[in-house]
Amino acid sequence: METPWLDGEEMAAWLRLVAIAELLPGTLDVQLRRDAGMSHFEYFVLAMLSEATERTLRMTELAQRTNATLARLSHVVRRLEERGLVERFPCPEDARATNARLTDAGWDSVVASAPGHVANVRSNVLGDLSQDQVRQLTKIGDALLSRLDPDGKMTALYRRNG
């Protein structure tokens, strides 16, 4: 069977997507570490808790929303607990499960960090795009996510705003 190689336009699009995937995490991390003393993933965990009912999620649900393994999430949440930003406790509905809750200090941290994070996203991702390009980016994201996330594990994240 012959391999259907990428043509020039496909290769150009693919290499740009790879470059973005490689460069964006570092760009997000640098700003948040400098301004808030946390990684982008730590901020992401706090943000997901901040949007949850009573700022609380089961660890399994939080892992799903952040696309993390339970082991990675547990390690990060432990570090956030040590800083007083999150607390863990047994789930009242299922004693086998553990909940994570954003503390008041965690909420204050998200509120203080969000403006700089949004400015960074606008500056490095959305700022040079027209409204039409932003809509196109959403459609492109939807097309890619239909393959990358067919079970909708992260749907709660990317479907909440359209």
C-alpha positions in Angstrom: 0.0 0.0 0.0 1.4 3.4 -1.0 1.6 6.1 1.7 -0.5 9.2 0.8 2.2 11.8 1.6 1.3 15.3 2.6 1.2 17.8 -0.2 2.8 21.2 0.1 -0.2 23.0 1.7 -0.9 20.1 4.1 2.8 20.0 5.1 2.8 23.8 5.7 -0.4 23.6 7.9 0.9 20.6 9.8 4.3 22.1 10.6 2.7 25.3 11.8 0.4 23.3 14.1 3.4 21.3 15.4 5.3 24.6 16.1 2.3 26.0 17.9 1.9 22.9 20.0 5.5 23.0 21.0 5.8 26.7 21.7 2.5 27.6 23.3 2.9 25.6 26.5 6.2 27.3 27.3 4.8 30.7 26.6 1.9 30.1 29.0 4.2 28.6 31.6 6.7 31.5 31.6 4.1 34.2 32.2 2.2 32.3 34.9 5.5 31.2 36.7 6.7 34.8 36.6 3.5 36.5 37.6 1.7 33.9 39.8 4.4 31.4 40.8 2.6 28.5 39.2 2.7 26.4 36.0 0.0 26.6 33.4 -1.2 23.2 34.4 -1.5 24.2 38.1 -3.4 27.3 37.0 -5.6 25.1 34.7 -6.4 22.8 37.7 -7.3 25.8 39.9 -9.4 27.3 37.0 -11.4 24.1 36.5 -12.1 24.0 40.3 -13.1 27.7 40.3 -15.8 27.0 37.7 -17.2 23.9 39.4 -20.3 23.9 41.7 -19.1 24.7 45.2 -15.6 24.9 43.6 -15.4 21.1 44.1 -14.8 18.2 41.8 -14.1 14.5 42.3 -10.5 13.9 41.5 -11.5 11.6 38.6 -13.7 14.3 37.1 -10.9 16.9 37.6 -8.5 14.5 35.8 -10.9 14.2 32.9 -11.4 18.0 32.6 -7.6 18.6 32.6 -6.7 15.5 30.5 -4.4 14.3 33.3 -3.7 10.9 34.7 -4.8 10.5 38.3 -1.1 10.1 39.3 -0.1 13.4 37.7 -3.1 15.2 39.0 -2.6 13.8 42.5 1.0 15.0 42.5 0.0 18.5 41.4 -3.0 18.7 43.8 -0.6 17.7 46.6 1.6 20.6 45.8 -1.4 23.0 45.6 -2.6 21.6 49.0 0.9 22.4 50.5 0.4 26.0 49.3 -3.1 26.2 50.8 -4.8 26.6 47.4 -6.7 23.3 47.3 -8.0 20.8 49.9 -8.9 17.1 49.4 -11.5 15.2 51.4 -13.5 12.0 51.0 -16.5 12.2 48.7 -19.7 12.2 50.8 -21.6 10.2 48.1 -18.8 7.6 47.5 -16.3 6.9 50.3 -14.0 5.3 47.7 -13.6 8.6 45.9 -11.8 11.8 46.8 -12.9 15.3 46.1 -10.8 18.4 45.6 -12.0 21.8 46.6 -10.6 25.2 45.8 -9.9 27.1 49.1 -10.5 30.8 49.5 -6.8 31.3 49.0 -7.0 29.3 45.8 -9.9 31.4 44.6 -7.9 34.6 45.4 -5.0 33.1 43.4 -7.1 32.4 40.4 -8.7 35.9 40.5 -5.3 37.5 40.8 -3.8 35.4 38.0 -6.6 35.5 35.5 -6.0 39.0 34.1 -2.4 38.3 33.2 -3.2 34.9 31.8 -5.9 36.4 29.6 -3.6 39.2 28.4 -1.0 36.5 27.5 -3.5 34.5 25.6 -4.7 37.6 23.8 -1.2 38.8 23.0 0.2 35.5 21.8 -2.8 33.7 20.3 -5.9 35.7 19.6 -4.6 39.3 19.3 -3.6 39.2 15.7 -6.6 37.2 14.5 -9.7 38.8 13.0 -13.1 37.8 14.4 -13.6 35.6 11.3 -10.3 33.9 12.0 -11.2 33.3 15.6 -14.5 31.6 14.4 -12.4 29.6 11.9 -10.1 28.5 14.6 -13.0 27.3 16.7 -14.3 25.3 13.7 -10.9 23.9 13.0 -10.6 23.0 16.7 -14.0 21.2 16.6 -12.9 19.2 13.5 -9.7 18.1 15.2 -11.3 17.4 18.5 -13.9 15.2 16.9 -11.0 12.8 16.2 -8.8 13.5 19.1 -11.6 13.4 21.8 -14.2 11.1 20.2 -15.6 10.2 23.7 -15.9 13.8 24.7 -13.7 13.5 27.8 -12.8 17.2 27.6 -16.1 18.4 26.2 -17.0 20.2 29.4 -13.9 22.4 28.8 -14.3 23.3 25.1 -18.1 23.2 24.6 -19.0 25.6 27.4 -18.5 28.7 25.2 -20.1 27.7 22.0 
